[in-house]
């Protein structure tokens, strides 16, 4: 087991820790989310699904679906088929309890986001919520999201981020560092898991850096917006054909001013 500073010697150690952690907190996960976010988390999920362009007849993948909240929001938006994938069997068990019997529009699958069992260009939209801080290899995870997205499809994520403003940043640090772990201990009996949460936020990259990483993974028009005074970010981008991307890059280069000749 890692020590309390949550340093991991290998990516596999982090992956195993996170998987076991989510298995432990699954029974009260939804309740903790509602309390921690003052009931705002579902509104953020709906906003994410809108940013992902989910509409009627869309086929959607929700990676790290957990108890299925985001997948259910995608289904409510009219998606023809939603697949919710997660490597925590306990979380998926609670997701199954929330889906109606005979609901063939929502499928749940045990899968690792770093090695998705889906062919290239499968989904119209690929989404994930509150997962990026927890993956053992962020770039590999993002590349997998892009790989299974159809050409012209959207990739979108919802994540907790560090706010910029001094006053709210101080409140945020106090709330997540002192209050949330105590709530976790009281409600789910998992103080360590909810101590990991503020740590994972504190060491995660900025929204600007994540936007760049999304573009590096193969997305175009990557952008983000922040909510709740900057402590929530929603990123989205579009997967376009390589040829179109190359033409765009050439056009962009042509618009740049010519470099000044070297001085002799």
C-alpha positions in Angstrom: 0.0 0.0 0.0 1.3 3.5 -0.7 2.1 5.8 2.1 -0.2 8.7 3.0 1.5 11.2 0.7 0.0 9.1 -2.2 3.3 8.7 -4.0 3.3 5.7 -6.3 6.4 3.8 -7.4 4.9 2.6 -10.7 1.9 3.4 -12.9 0.6 -0.1 -12.1 0.7 0.7 -8.4 -1.4 3.8 -8.9 -3.9 1.9 -11.1 -4.3 -0.9 -8.5 -4.8 1.6 -5.7 -7.4 3.6 -7.6 -9.3 0.5 -8.6 -9.4 -0.8 -5.0 -10.3 2.6 -3.7 -13.3 2.9 -6.0 -14.4 -0.6 -5.1 -14.4 0.4 -1.4 -16.3 3.7 -1.8 -18.9 2.5 -4.3 -21.8 2.1 -1.8 -21.9 5.8 -0.9 -20.2 7.3 -3.9 -23.3 9.0 -5.3 -24.3 10.4 -1.9 -20.8 11.8 -1.4 -20.9 13.4 -4.8 -24.1 15.2 -4.1 -23.0 16.5 -0.7 -19.5 17.5 -1.8 -20.7 19.5 -4.9 -23.8 20.9 -3.1 -26.0 19.0 -5.6 -24.4 20.6 -8.6 -22.7 17.6 -10.1 -25.6 16.4 -12.2 -26.0 19.9 -13.8 -22.3 19.7 -14.8 -22.8 16.3 -16.3 -25.7 17.7 -18.4 -23.5 20.6 -19.6 -20.7 18.1 -20.5 -23.1 16.1 -22.6 -24.2 19.2 -24.5 -20.6 20.1 -25.1 -20.1 16.6 -26.5 -22.9 17.2 -29.0 -24.8 14.2 -27.9 -28.2 14.0 -29.7 -30.6 11.5 -31.2 -29.1 8.4 -32.8 -25.6 9.1 -31.3 -23.6 6.2 -30.1 -21.7 7.3 -26.9 -19.0 5.8 -24.8 -18.6 6.9 -21.1 -15.2 5.9 -19.9 -14.8 5.4 -16.1 -18.6 5.5 -15.9 -18.6 4.6 -12.2 -22.1 4.3 -11.0 -23.4 5.3 -14.4 -24.6 8.9 -13.8 -23.0 10.4 -16.9 -24.1 7.5 -19.1 -27.6 7.9 -17.9 -27.5 11.7 -18.7 -26.2 10.8 -22.2 -29.1 8.4 -22.6 -31.6 11.0 -21.4 -30.2 13.4 -24.1 -31.4 11.0 -26.7 -28.4 8.9 -27.5 -29.4 5.7 -29.4 -26.8 3.6 -27.6 -24.6 4.3 -24.6 -21.8 2.1 -23.4 -20.5 2.7 -19.8 -17.1 1.2 -19.2 -15.2 1.0 -15.9 -12.5 -1.2 -14.3 -14.2 -1.1 -10.9 -16.7 -4.0 -10.8 -18.2 -2.7 -7.6 -19.0 0.7 -9.2 -20.5 -1.1 -12.2 -22.7 -3.2 -9.9 -24.3 0.0 -8.5 -24.7 1.3 -12.1 -26.6 -1.8 -12.9 -29.0 -1.2 -10.0 -29.8 2.2 -11.4 -30.7 1.0 -14.9 -34.1 -0.4 -15.7 -34.4 -4.0 -16.7 -34.6 -4.4 -20.4 -32.8 -1.1 -21.0 -31.0 -2.1 -24.1 -29.8 1.4 -24.9 -27.4 1.3 -22.1 -24.7 -1.4 -21.9 -22.2 -1.7 -19.1 -18.7 -3.2 -19.5 -15.7 -4.0 -17.4 -12.8 -2.3 -19.3 -9.6 -0.4 -18.6 -9.5 3.1 -20.1 -5.8 2.5 -21.1 -6.7 -0.5 -23.2 -10.2 -0.1 -24.5 -11.7 -3.3 -26.1 -13.4 -1.3 -29.0 -12.3 -0.9 -32.6 -11.1 2.4 -34.0 -13.8 5.0 -35.0 -16.6 3.3 -33.1 -18.4 6.1 -31.2 -20.0 9.5 -32.1 -18.9 10.9 -28.8 -16.6 9.7 -26.0 -17.0 11.3 -22.6 -15.5 10.9 -19.1 -16.2 12.6 -15.8 -13.9 13.1 -12.8 -11.5 10.4 -14.1 -8.4 12.1 -15.6 -6.7 12.8 -12.3 -6.8 9.1 -11.5 -5.4 7.4 -14.6 -1.9 6.0 -14.5 -1.0 7.4 -17.9 -3.0 10.4 -18.9 -1.6 10.7 -22.5 -2.4 7.0 -23.2 -5.9 7.5 -21.8 -6.5 10.5 -24.0 -5.2 8.7 -27.1 -7.6 5.8 -26.4 -10.5 8.2 -26.2 -9.6 9.7 -29.5 -8.9 6.4 -31.2 -12.3 4.9 -30.6 -14.1 8.2 -31.6 -15.4 8.4 -35.2 -14.1 11.0 -37.6 -15.9 14.2 -36.9 -16.9 13.0 -33.4 -16.5 14.7 -30.1 -14.4 13.9 -27.0 -15.3 15.7 -23.8 -14.2 15.6 -20.2 -15.4 16.9 -16.8 -12.8 17.4 -14.1 -12.0 19.1 -10.8 -9.3 21.8 -11.2 -7.6 24.3 -8.9 -9.3 27.7 -9.0 -7.2 30.8 -9.8 -8.7 33.5 -7.6 -6.9 33.9 -4.3 -10.0 34.0 -2.0 -11.8 31.1 -3.6 -8.5 29.1 -3.9 -8.1 29.4 -0.1 -11.6 28.3 0.5 -11.3 25.4 -2.0 -8.1 24.2 -0.3 -9.6 24.3 3.1 -12.9 22.6 2.0 -11.2 19.8 0.1 -8.3 19.4 2.5 -10.1 19.6 5.8 -13.9 19.1 5.3 -14.2 16.5 2.5 -12.0 13.8 4.2 -14.1 14.2 7.4 -17.3 13.8 5.4 -15.8 10.8 3.7 -15.0 9.2 7.0 -18.5 10.0 8.4 -20.6 9.0 5.4 -18.6 6.2 3.7 -16.0 5.2 6.3 -13.3 6.0 3.8 -11.3 9.0 5.0 -8.2 7.9 3.2 -10.0 7.8 -0.2 -11.3 11.3 0.3 -7.9 12.5 1.4 -6.6 11.2 -1.9 -9.2 13.4 -3.7 -7.6 16.8 -2.7 -4.1 15.4 -3.3 -5.1 14.3 -6.8 -6.4 17.8 -7.6 -3.4 19.5 -6.2 -0.9 17.6 -8.5 -3.1 17.6 -11.6 -2.3 19.8 -14.6 -4.0 23.1 -15.3 -7.0 23.4 -17.7 -4.7 25.1 -20.2 -2.2 22.2 -20.1 -5.0 19.7 -20.5 -6.2 21.5 -23.6 -2.8 21.1 -25.1 -2.6 17.4 -24.2 -5.9 16.9 -25.9 -4.6 18.4 -29.1 -1.5 16.3 -28.8 -3.7 13.2 -28.5 -5.3 14.1 -31.9 -8.1 16.5 -31.2 -8.8 19.7 -33.1 -10.6 22.8 -31.9 -9.9 21.7 -28.3 -11.3 24.2 -25.8 -12.4 24.4 -22.2 -14.7 26.4 -19.9 -14.5 26.7 -16.2 -17.4 26.7 -13.7 -17.8 27.3 -10.0 -15.2 30.0 -9.7 -12.7 27.8 -11.7 -12.9 24.6 -9.6 -14.6 22.7 -12.4 -13.5 22.5 -16.0 -15.2 21.0 -19.1 -12.9 20.3 -22.1 -14.0 19.3 -25.6 -12.6 18.7 -29.0 -13.3 17.2 -32.4 -11.6 14.3 -34.2 -11.1 15.2 -37.8 -9.4 13.2 -40.6 -5.7 13.3 -40.8 -5.7 14.8 -44.3 -8.0 17.6 -43.2 -5.8 18.2 -40.2 -2.8 18.4 -42.4 -4.5 20.9 -44.7 -5.4 23.0 -41.7 -1.9 23.0 -40.4 -0.5 24.0 -43.8 -3.1 26.8 -44.0 -2.2 28.0 -40.5 1.5 28.0 -41.4 0.8 30.0 -44.5 -1.0 32.7 -42.5 2.0 33.2 -40.2 4.3 36.1 -40.9 7.5 35.2 -42.7 10.5 34.9 -40.5 13.0 37.8 -40.7 16.2 36.9 -42.6 19.2 36.2 -40.4 21.5 39.1 -39.7 25.0 38.7 -41.1 
